[in-house]
């Protein structure tokens, strides 16, 4: 490890929903040097996108103090929402995507934006299901949580009726 990487926390996250919406879960892995922490939780009824967001939120929220973080996820939704400034724009517009459409998952985006402000975060996309060790572990954690029996209620989930 080079000196430039010694003070960086590497975070990995993934989300899952069976049926979408349906039972769901997230998985997150934090790596700092030789230290590794894993997080997961299952929910009774939620969506994949909510779990993708919650995986990233949980990883960042677990960090103490201000940290330099590289967060890797296979979710274009999470990456684009932050890196392209969509979430910040939606928040600035009262959680509206445009004049007629409400932004989806504003509670999760608000939490992610807030926790990103506490750290120096760089998001990186990883292609899913390609053998990346930490991404595969997050996928295992997320799917295990979605299929497990210790589900809690996703309080912010709102069923969207087309």
Secondary structure, 3 states (H helix, E strand, C coil): CCHHHCCEEEEEEEEEEECCCEEEEEEEEEEECCEEEEEEEEEEEECHHHHHHHHHHHHHHCCCCCCEEEEEECCHHHHHHHHCCHHHHHHHCCCECCCCCECCCHHHHHHHHHHHHCCEEEEEECCCCCCCHHHHHHHHHHHHHHHCCCEECCCCCCCCCC
